[in-house]
């Protein structure tokens, strides 16, 4: 973890910062930090994947293990990072653990919509 530098706040996380899976594979770079303005709430990051330009994935705040000067580490293994949802104006239905209740799904769908709006310039 030393090579990633000192821990930092999401508020100073720069676009282009490398994003790594839990098992150390580089899965992309930070495209955008998603936060609730004025509330100091970190919602997650939009990741530009290694697949190419315009291929984005959304990692919810709970899936972000640590944020450092030179990299972000996710809680997911590389193979699971490919299954992260893409931000879109109308995100697909998500699989949600029933014990979490519907509000988690609604919050995630809203985060995906906000991420899409930021990426597409509709904010």
Secondary structure, DSSP 4 states (H G I P E B T S, - for coil): -GGG-SB--GGGPPTT-EEE-TTS-EEEEEEEEEEETTTTEEEEEEEEETT-TT-EEEEEGGGEEEEETTEEEESS-HHHHTTSPPP-TTPPPPP--GGG-HHHHHHHHHHHHHHHHHHHT--
